[in-house]
Amino acid sequence: MKCIIIDDEPLAVDLLKDFVSKIDSLELVNTFNNAIDAISVINKTEVDLIFLDIEMPHFSGIDFIKAIDKKPLIIFTTAYSNYAVEGFDFGAVDYLIKPIPFNRFLKAVVRAEHVFSPIDVVPAAIPATIAEETNNFMFVRAEYENVKINYSDILFVEGLKDYVKIYTTDGKYVLTLMSLIKLENALASKGFSRIHRSYIINLEHIKSIQKNKVIIADRRLPISESYKVPFFNKIHL
């Protein structure tokens, strides 16, 4: 894959260049210390993957994504974790927190390769483990740890491309690499139901149903036509 690096920190650029040089499947096209200079190159040159910093002076990585016409694969490389959800909303393949170890960089590249060539490339092992049927909890991989989540503590799950966002009763959420359908299969016998291509809900936490909306906690979640009948049958409506 042809790639570029955009980062305003020279040391970060040098580190990423070294990492890229160790992976045969990557071809470094160019590096930039600001996102503005990279826009014309992206719009005129064939680039498959961008290693992109977010916090940069005058023009952020998010601004850059909004400004380009062609959308290559994006791996964010940043010192800040608070942009993770916004990054995945823009379709990022992965989100790497500095300082970046090589093994974590390699995993991100493997994910990008799988998206780029889904038939030919063997994907990295999915870093999430569903507990045995007899258990009332599961473990999911979030960044550098395996997080235990009790099924009863899950309010609902939101699908974000290759990731899912698991909202819990403590007002927080866990972001993990997993397909929504894999999680749907695991939760089907645990009192959960799919109501939309992007949402799975815990039936125990439904407050009310209003037309084509389910109210859980302070969220109004849509019920799509394709899931309405099986959902209503499940709750006997």
Backbone hydrogen bonds in HBPLUS format (Angstrom, degrees):
<---DONOR---> <-ACCEPTOR-->    atom                        ^
c    i                          cat <-CA-CA->   ^        H-A-AA   ^      H-
h    n   atom  resd res      DA  || num        DHA   H-A  angle D-A-AA Bond
n    s   type  num  typ     dist DA aas  dist angle  dist       angle   num
A0027-GLU N   A0001-MET O   2.81 MM  26  5.93 157.2  1.86 152.8 149.9     1
A0048-ASP N   A0002-LYS O   2.77 MM  46  5.18 147.2  1.88 136.0 147.1     2
A0049-LEU N   A0002-LYS O   3.05 MM  47  6.32 147.6  2.16 152.8 156.1     3
A0003-CYS N   A0027-GLU O   2.85 MM  24  5.96 162.9  1.87 150.6 152.2     4
A0029-VAL N   A0003-CYS O   2.74 MM  26  5.72 175.2  1.75 169.2 170.6     5
A0004-ILE N   A0049-LEU O   3.07 MM  45  6.68 142.0  2.22 150.1 161.5     6
A0051-PHE N   A0004-ILE O   2.96 MM  47  6.34 167.8  1.98 160.6 164.0     7
A0005-ILE N   A0030-ASN O   3.21 MM  25  6.72 149.6  2.31 142.5 151.6     8
A0032-PHE N   A0005-ILE O   2.80 MM  27  6.20 147.1  1.91 156.2 167.2     9
A0006-ILE N   A0051-PHE O   2.88 MM  45  6.21 165.4  1.90 173.9 172.9    10
A0053-ASP N   A0006-ILE O   2.94 MM  47  6.13 154.5  2.01 163.7 172.2    11
A0007-ASP N   A0032-PHE O   2.96 MM  25  6.39 161.0  2.00 165.3 163.9    12
A0012-ALA N   A0009-GLU O   3.03 MM   3  5.30 120.6  2.40 105.5 120.2    13
A0013-VAL N   A0009-GLU O   3.05 MM   4  6.39 156.2  2.11 156.1 163.5    14
A0014-ASP N   A0010-PRO O   2.95 MM   4  6.20 160.8  1.99 149.1 154.0    15
A0015-LEU N   A0011-LEU O   3.00 MM   4  6.20 156.3  2.06 144.5 150.6    16
A0016-LEU N   A0012-ALA O   3.01 MM   4  6.23 165.1  2.03 149.8 153.6    17
A0017-LYS N   A0013-VAL O   2.86 MM   4  6.05 156.8  1.92 152.1 159.1    18
A0018-ASP N   A0014-ASP O   3.04 MM   4  6.24 155.2  2.10 144.2 150.4    19
A0019-PHE N   A0015-LEU O   2.96 MM   4  6.29 156.1  2.02 148.6 155.4    20
A0020-VAL N   A0016-LEU O   2.84 MM   4  6.04 165.9  1.86 154.8 158.2    21
A0021-SER N   A0017-LYS O   3.01 MM   4  6.18 153.3  2.08 145.0 151.9    22
A0022-LYS N   A0019-PHE O   3.07 MM   3  5.38 147.7  2.18 106.3 115.8    23
A0023-ILE N   A0020-VAL O   3.08 MM   3  5.49 166.2  2.10 115.4 119.8    24
A0026-LEU N   A0023-ILE O   3.14 MM   3  5.78 166.0  2.16 120.0 124.4    25
A0038-ALA N   A0035-ALA O   3.12 MM   3  5.22 134.3  2.34  98.4 111.2    26
A0039-ILE N   A0036-ILE O   3.24 MM   3  5.57 152.2  2.33 107.6 114.9    27
A0042-ILE N   A0038-ALA O   2.98 MM   4  6.19 162.7  2.01 158.4 162.8    28
A0043-ASN N   A0039-ILE O   3.06 MM   4  6.31 158.4  2.10 153.6 159.4    29
A0044-LYS N   A0040-SER O   3.11 MM   4  6.16 127.0  2.41 136.8 148.9    30
A0044-LYS N   A0041-VAL O   3.22 MM   3  5.23 139.9  2.39  96.5 107.7    31
A0045-THR N   A0041-VAL O   2.73 MM   4  5.47 148.0  1.83 155.4 161.1    32
A0073-LEU N   A0048-ASP O   2.93 MM  25  6.04 158.1  1.98 143.9 140.4    33
A0050-ILE N   A0073-LEU O   2.84 MM  23  6.24 147.6  1.95 150.6 160.5    34
A0075-ILE N   A0050-ILE O   2.89 MM  25  6.17 163.9  1.92 171.5 170.0    35
A0052-LEU N   A0075-ILE O   2.94 MM  23  6.16 157.1  2.00 145.2 152.8    36
A0077-THR N   A0052-LEU O   2.84 MM  25  5.61 157.9  1.89 127.6 131.3    37
A0061-GLY N   A0054-ILE O   2.93 MM   7  4.10 160.5  1.97 118.4 124.3    38
A0059-PHE N   A0057-PRO O   2.72 MM   2  5.67 142.2  1.85  96.1  92.9    39
A0064-PHE N   A0060-SER O   2.98 MM   4  6.27 150.7  2.07 143.7 152.2    40
A0065-ILE N   A0061-GLY O   3.07 MM   4  6.40 157.7  2.12 148.1 152.1    41
A0066-LYS N   A0062-ILE O   3.17 MM   4  6.45 159.5  2.22 149.6 154.6    42
A0067-ALA N   A0063-ASP O   3.06 MM   4  6.24 132.6  2.29 140.3 153.2    43
A0067-ALA N   A0064-PHE O   2.99 MM   3  5.08 131.1  2.24  98.0 111.9    44
A0068-ILE N   A0064-PHE O   3.20 MM   4  6.43 135.0  2.42 154.4 164.2    45
A0093-VAL N   A0074-ILE O   2.76 MM  19  5.73 155.1  1.82 159.2 167.7    46
A0076-PHE N   A0094-ASP O   3.08 MM  18  6.37 153.4  2.15 152.8 145.7    47
A0096-LEU N   A0076-PHE O   2.76 MM  20  5.85 172.7  1.76 153.9 153.2    48
A0078-THR N   A0096-LEU O   2.96 MM  18  6.35 165.3  1.98 172.8 171.3    49
A0098-LYS N   A0078-THR O   2.76 MM  20  5.63 154.2  1.83 130.8 137.7    50
A0084-ALA N   A0081-SER O   3.22 MM   3  5.69 166.3  2.24 121.0 122.2    51
A0087-GLY N   A0083-TYR O   2.80 MM   4  5.94 154.3  1.86 158.0 166.7    52
A0088-PHE N   A0084-ALA O   2.98 MM   4  6.31 156.4  2.04 154.0 159.0    53
A0089-ASP N   A0085-VAL O   2.93 MM   4  6.18 144.1  2.06 145.1 155.9    54
A0090-PHE N   A0086-GLU O   3.24 MM   4  6.56 131.6  2.49 137.6 148.6    55
A0090-PHE N   A0087-GLY O   3.11 MM   3  5.29 137.4  2.30  98.2 109.8    56
A0092-ALA N   A0087-GLY O   3.28 MM   5  5.75 157.0  2.33 137.0 138.5    57
A0091-GLY N   A0088-PHE O   2.91 MM   3  4.91 156.6  1.97 106.1 110.1    58
A0104-ARG N   A0101-PRO O   3.17 MM   3  5.50 126.2  2.48 104.5 117.2    59
A0105-PHE N   A0101-PRO O   3.10 MM   4  6.40 155.7  2.16 151.6 159.0    60
A0106-LEU N   A0102-PHE O   2.80 MM   4  6.06 157.5  1.85 156.5 162.5    61
A0107-LYS N   A0103-ASN O   3.15 MM   4  6.37 153.9  2.22 138.1 144.0    62
A0108-ALA N   A0104-ARG O   3.17 MM   4  6.44 154.8  2.24 143.8 150.0    63
A0109-VAL N   A0105-PHE O   3.03 MM   4  6.37 153.0  2.11 149.2 156.6    64
A0110-VAL N   A0106-LEU O   2.95 MM   4  6.23 157.2  2.00 152.6 158.7    65
A0111-ARG N   A0107-LYS O   3.04 MM   4  6.33 154.5  2.11 146.3 152.8    66
A0112-ALA N   A0108-ALA O   3.01 MM   4  6.31 154.6  2.08 144.1 151.3    67
A0113-GLU N   A0109-VAL O   2.81 MM   4  6.10 153.7  1.87 150.6 158.3    68
A0114-HIS N   A0110-VAL O   2.96 MM   4  6.20 150.7  2.05 145.1 152.7    69
A0115-VAL N   A0111-ARG O   3.07 MM   4  6.41 151.7  2.15 146.9 154.0    70
A0116-PHE N   A0112-ALA O   2.83 MM   4  6.03 156.4  1.89 148.9 156.4    71
A0117-SER N   A0113-GLU O   2.76 MM   4  5.82 162.3  1.79 151.9 155.9    72
A0121-VAL N   A0117-SER O   3.14 MM   4  5.93 156.7  2.19 165.7 168.8    73
A0128-ALA N   A0126-ILE O   2.80 MM   2  5.65 140.7  1.95 102.8  93.0    74
A0141-ARG N   A0127-PRO O   3.05 MM  14  5.24 121.2  2.41 138.7 149.1    75
A0129-THR N   A0139-PHE O   3.10 MM  10  5.41 142.0  2.25 136.3 147.4    76
A0139-PHE N   A0129-THR O   3.25 MM  10  5.41 143.6  2.39 159.8 169.2    77
A0135-ASN N   A0132-GLU O   2.97 MM   3  5.50 155.9  2.03 117.6 125.0    78
A0151-TYR N   A0136-ASN O   3.08 MM  15  5.88 163.7  2.11 132.6 137.7    79
A0138-MET N   A0149-ILE O   2.96 MM  11  5.48 149.4  2.05 142.2 151.4    80
A0149-ILE N   A0138-MET O   2.81 MM  11  5.48 165.2  1.83 166.3 170.7    81
A0140-VAL N   A0147-VAL O   2.93 MM   7  5.30 155.4  1.99 141.6 147.7    82
A0147-VAL N   A0140-VAL O   2.72 MM   7  5.30 161.6  1.75 165.5 159.5    83
A0142-ALA N   A0145-GLU O   2.92 MM   3  5.67 170.9  1.93 175.6 177.9    84
A0145-GLU N   A0142-ALA O   3.23 MM   3  5.67 163.9  2.26 125.8 130.7    85
A0153-ASP N   A0150-ASN O   2.97 MM   3  5.31 147.2  2.08 108.4 118.5    86
A0154-ILE N   A0151-TYR O   3.11 MM   3  5.49 164.0  2.14 112.6 117.7    87
A0169-THR N   A0153-ASP O   2.84 MM  16  5.32 139.2  2.01 145.6 156.8    88
A0155-LEU N   A0167-TYR O   2.85 MM  12  5.61 160.7  1.88 140.7 146.9    89
A0202-ASN N   A0155-LEU O   3.03 MM  47  5.49 156.0  2.09 154.0 146.5    90
A0167-TYR N   A0156-PHE O   2.97 MM  11  5.55 157.3  2.02 168.3 175.8    91
A0157-VAL N   A0200-ILE O   2.72 MM  43  5.06 158.3  1.76 155.4 160.4    92
A0200-ILE N   A0157-VAL O   3.00 MM  43  5.06 152.5  2.08 140.6 147.1    93
A0158-GLU N   A0165-LYS O   2.88 MM   7  5.06 165.8  1.90 144.9 149.6    94
A0165-LYS N   A0158-GLU O   2.79 MM   7  5.06 162.4  1.82 152.7 158.9    95
A0159-GLY N   A0198-SER O   2.80 MM  39  4.72 156.6  1.85 129.1 136.2    96
A0160-LEU N   A0163-TYR O   2.72 MM   3  4.98 169.7  1.73 152.5 150.2    97
A0163-TYR N   A0160-LEU O   2.88 MM   3  4.98 165.3  1.90 127.6 128.4    98
A0178-MET N   A0162-ASP O   3.06 MM  16  5.97 133.1  2.29 136.9 150.6    99
A0164-VAL N   A0176-THR O   2.93 MM  12  5.63 158.1  1.98 160.6 167.8   100
A0176-THR N   A0164-VAL O   3.04 MM  12  5.63 163.7  2.07 160.0 165.1   101
A0166-ILE N   A0174-VAL O   2.81 MM   8  5.06 169.5  1.82 151.7 151.6   102
A0174-VAL N   A0166-ILE O   2.87 MM   8  5.06 145.5  1.99 130.3 140.6   103
A0168-THR N   A0172-LYS O   2.96 MM   4  5.68 169.5  1.97 154.5 154.9   104
A0171-GLY N   A0168-THR O   3.11 MM   3  5.87 151.9  2.19 124.9 126.7   105
A0183-LEU N   A0179-SER O   3.27 MM   4  6.62 160.3  2.31 149.3 153.9   106
A0184-GLU N   A0180-LEU O   2.80 MM   4  6.01 149.8  1.89 145.9 155.6   107
A0185-ASN N   A0181-ILE O   3.02 MM   4  6.20 158.1  2.07 145.7 149.5   108
A0186-ALA N   A0182-LYS O   3.23 MM   4  6.50 149.4  2.33 139.5 147.6   109
A0187-LEU N   A0183-LEU O   2.94 MM   4  6.12 143.4  2.08 147.8 157.6   110
A0188-ALA N   A0184-GLU O   2.98 MM   4  5.86 124.0  2.31 146.0 157.9   111
A0190-LYS N   A0187-LEU O   2.89 MM   3  5.05 162.2  1.92 116.0 120.7   112
A0203-LEU N   A0191-GLY O   2.99 MM  12  5.89 155.6  2.05 157.2 165.1   113
A0193-SER N   A0201-ILE O   2.95 MM   8  5.49 150.4  2.04 148.4 157.8   114
A0201-ILE N   A0193-SER O   2.87 MM   8  5.49 167.4  1.88 154.2 153.3   115
A0195-ILE N   A0199-TYR O   3.17 MM   4  5.94 159.6  2.22 141.9 148.0   116
A0224-SER N   A0195-ILE O   2.89 MM  29  6.32 158.8  1.94 159.8 166.9   117
A0199-TYR N   A0196-HIS O   3.19 MM   3  5.03 155.2  2.25 101.2 108.3   118
A0205-HIS N   A0202-ASN O   3.02 MM   3  5.72 152.6  2.09 119.9 126.7   119
A0206-ILE N   A0203-LEU O   3.32 MM   3  5.51 172.6  2.33 111.4 112.4   120
A0207-LYS N   A0215-ILE O   2.77 MM   8  5.45 170.8  1.78 170.3 170.1   121
A0215-ILE N   A0208-SER O   2.85 MM   7  5.26 172.9  1.86 163.1 160.7   122
A0210-GLN N   A0213-LYS O   2.93 MM   3  5.12 148.6  2.03 138.5 147.9   123
A0213-LYS N   A0210-GLN O   2.87 MM   3  5.12 137.2  2.06 119.9 133.6   124
A0223-ILE N   A0212-ASN O   2.82 MM  11  5.05 150.2  1.90 142.1 138.1   125
A0214-VAL N   A0221-LEU O   2.78 MM   7  5.11 155.2  1.84 146.2 154.9   126
A0221-LEU N   A0214-VAL O   2.82 MM   7  5.11 167.8  1.83 155.8 154.2   127
A0216-ILE N   A0219-ARG O   2.99 MM   3  5.39 159.9  2.03 155.3 160.9   128
A0219-ARG N   A0216-ILE O   2.84 MM   3  5.39 165.8  1.86 140.6 142.6   129
A0227-TYR N   A0224-SER O   3.14 MM   3  5.59 147.6  2.25 110.1 119.0   130
A0228-LYS N   A0224-SER O   3.04 MM   4  6.01 120.9  2.41 146.6 163.0   131
A0231-PHE N   A0227-TYR O   3.10 MM   4  6.04 152.2  2.18 147.7 156.2   132
A0232-PHE N   A0228-LYS O   2.83 MM   4  5.99 169.6  1.84 159.8 162.4   133
A0233-ASN N   A0229-VAL O   2.89 MM   4  6.05 157.6  1.94 154.8 161.6   134
A0234-LYS N   A0230-PRO O   3.05 MM   4  6.12 144.6  2.18 134.5 143.5   135
A0234-LYS N   A0231-PHE O   3.08 MM   3  5.10 119.6  2.46  94.5 109.6   136
A0235-ILE N   A0231-PHE O   3.15 MM   4  6.52 144.1  2.29 147.1 156.3   137
A0236-HIS N   A0232-PHE O   2.87 MM   4  5.82 101.6  2.49 135.3 153.5   138
A0237-LEU N   A0232-PHE O   2.85 MM   5  5.00 170.5  1.86 143.3 146.5   139
A0236-HIS N   A0233-ASN O   3.26 MM   3  4.83 157.1  2.32  92.8  99.3   140
